[in-house]
Amino acid sequence: MTTNALAWFAGQAGELRESLPAGAVSEVVLSGADNLVCHTPSGRIQMLPANATKAALGPLDECGIWQVIKPAPEAPAVNVSSRNDGTRSLPREEPIAEFACNLANKAESDLRVPEKLQDSPQQSATLAGWLVRPIWFYLVAAAWLLAAVEWVLYQRRWIS
C-alpha cells in the first residue's frame, strides 16, 4: 500500500506489472514513434518497427529487465557503436516500457494443495481413528481437566 501511495504521489500511473516467464512473448504499445529500440538485459539491441502502434517483443530469452527506449536524438539509429564483447550500445533516454523476465512459474510456485488431492478418499480413511479432532482441542481439554482436579484437591483441605 505504501508503494502504491508513493507511486501515486510521484505521478506514476497504473498498477505494478507482473513479471513474465522466460520464453514468453509480450505486446508493447509503440505510439507510432520512429527509431524505437529494445535493450535486452545483457545489453543487446533489437530494432523495433517504425511507425507501428504495437509490436510483439520476444521470445524473452534472457532473465532481467527488458527496456523499450527511443535513442537520443544526437545519435541516429544507423550510427551504432560496438563494444568489445559483441554487443552494441546507444545513448539512452527514459524507457517507454519495461518488462521484467524471470524463471518463476506460477504453477510451480503455487503452495496451495491441488484440488485433486483435497478430496482424496485416503484422507477420510486416516481420520477414522481415535483422534479425529485437532491437537489443540485435546490440549485444551487436558488443561480444563487438570484445573478441575487441582481445584477439587485444594477444596478437600478445608475442614469445617
Residue pairs with C-beta under 8 A, 6 or more apart in sequence:
3 16
4 15
17 98
17 99
17 100
19 99
19 100
19 101
19 102
19 104
20 26
20 60
20 99
20 100
20 101
20 102
21 101
21 102
21 103
21 104
21 105
21 106
22 60
22 61
22 62
22 63
22 101
22 102
22 103
23 58
23 59
23 60
23 61
24 58
24 59
24 60
24 101
25 56
25 57
25 58
25 59
25 60
26 56
26 57
26 58
26 60
26 99
27 54
27 55
27 56
27 57
28 48
28 54
28 55
28 56
28 57
28 68
28 96
28 97
28 99
29 53
29 54
29 97
30 36
30 48
30 49
30 52
30 53
30 54
30 55
30 68
30 96
31 53
31 96
32 51
32 52
32 53
33 70
33 96
34 50
34 51
35 50
35 70
35 71
35 76
35 77
36 48
36 50
36 68
36 69
36 70
36 96
37 45
37 46
37 47
37 48
37 68
37 69
37 70
37 71
37 77
37 90
38 45
38 46
38 47
38 48
38 57
38 66
38 67
38 68
38 69
39 45
39 66
39 67
39 69
39 92
40 46
40 62
40 64
40 66
41 62
41 63
41 64
41 65
41 66
41 101
42 62
42 64
42 87
43 83
43 85
43 87
43 88
43 89
44 87
44 88
45 80
45 87
45 88
45 89
45 90
47 77
48 55
48 57
48 68
49 55
57 66
57 68
57 99
60 66
60 99
60 101
62 101
63 101
63 102
63 103
64 100
64 101
65 98
65 99
65 100
65 101
66 98
66 99
66 100
66 101
67 95
67 97
67 98
67 99
68 95
68 96
68 97
68 98
69 92
69 93
69 94
69 95
69 96
70 93
70 96
71 77
71 90
71 91
71 92
71 93
72 90
72 91
72 92
72 93
74 91
75 90
75 91
77 90
80 88
80 89
80 90
81 88
81 89
81 90
82 88
83 89
131 138
